[in-house]
Amino acid sequence: STGCRALKPPCILYPSSVDQVVAILKILGEKNETFVVKSGGHNPNQHFASIDGGPLISTKRLNEVIFDSASMAVRVGSGNRWEDVYEVLKDTSVTVVGGYVVGGSLSFLSTQYGWAANSIVEFKVVLANSKEATASNTSHSDLFHALKGGGSNYGVVTAYTMIVHPQGEIWGGNMVFTGEKASEMLAAVRDFTEYYPDEKAGIIMTAGITALGAFDLWIMFLFYDGPIPPEDVFKNFANIGPFVNNCATRSYYDLLSSNNWAEVKGSVYTTATETISLPNATVGPEVMGAYYEHWRNTMESVVGVSGVIGSVALQPMPKLIARKAKELGGDMLDLDDSVDRIIMEFDYSYLLSDDDATMEDATQRLYEGMRELILGFTESGYLPEVYLPLFMNDGYFRQDYFGRLSIVDYAPTVQDKYDPDGFFGENWWIQDAMLDTARDNFGPVVMLSFIDCRVRMPMLGLRRGLCDDGRLQEHEQALW
């Protein structure tokens, strides 16, 4: 994004081995130097993706992808993009659950295999003392658990090993609908989440509006883990009448690469999130309609901003995902399976930094207003009182991710243990930013963001670092 490009490091370091990462951290510690780390992907958010006044460490050359068919696992260097990983695996009849794993990561495959973090067998991490550690169920198990949804507040992740899953041809693509179909789309996604028709199915449903209302659309990303879905799986959406439907049988690699069609370059970008419990069918139209109207009204208040695009993505979180995650050892989000949920991702992009204050205000009004609606519906009895953590990878820096977790004190305790002198808290560049959008796309395979989770401030406390593409260039932003 242009907001990220405005930050200019005086130098960029490209370690190609763990030993080089160790050496760099030692020198930076001795010099008390402010610095930042990126992995192989990109990050569109304001203040992310680079640094002013200190070195940037890019892990893009830590790019191993080694598949072991005997153990059915793959070792992945943190400098990869998912495109690199899927390219290696595309002819092996296996795949992985992708995404920004240290933020949890939601994937098209999550209803079968949980969060991406639930597929991790071990992390390789360089700690604050410049020593490499292996974090797994049997070694540094507290660190291992913290890295599964707690961000990289504890060291520099250089590689990880994750289990693979069988993968053949899949079916998927996009359906596009006009904005006037809102009530039908909201009812369909509510029903789909509650009566989840098939664990092999996945969707992301987005609404988007562009500057001055030039485009007002619903865009769906659909997936089925098989060459042809049963006829009734996506029937509710197909019956609404998309004016575009390019879903077809293809490879998983081809589906994910084809989703790059909706990219926008050269804009400033922000993202935020909220988690909702699913309303029942009786109150569903009123509750879902109120959420949609709040998003739409907020977007319309800034529709005159140059080049603005606003979108909301509805990502179903049926009870099934929580069960799968528990079965696979759990994670920092620690979701229970008492209710179905939907994760909402709010995105804005716009052209000029002169509009930063306006868009900052709109972003806050959007997620704060959404939270107020949720609490109001809960108080009135329309929604049950349930655990609703935030999804780190979609979060805005002012949202309190750790404060919304059921295990509030776990991450600070682990951070104290592995960084007792506050090396990352003192030396990593402090930025007003949180974490990156995360989907099973061709973004970075791991995020190396450093947030002082011991300090209870709005959102996660202080931003200490991030992972990104290691290149000072235009970010490729997904449109919706």
Summary of the structure (lengths in Angstrom):
residues: 480
radius of gyration: 21.0
end to end distance: 15.3
largest distance: 63.8
contacts: 1793
relative contact order: 0.20
helix: 31%
strand: 24%
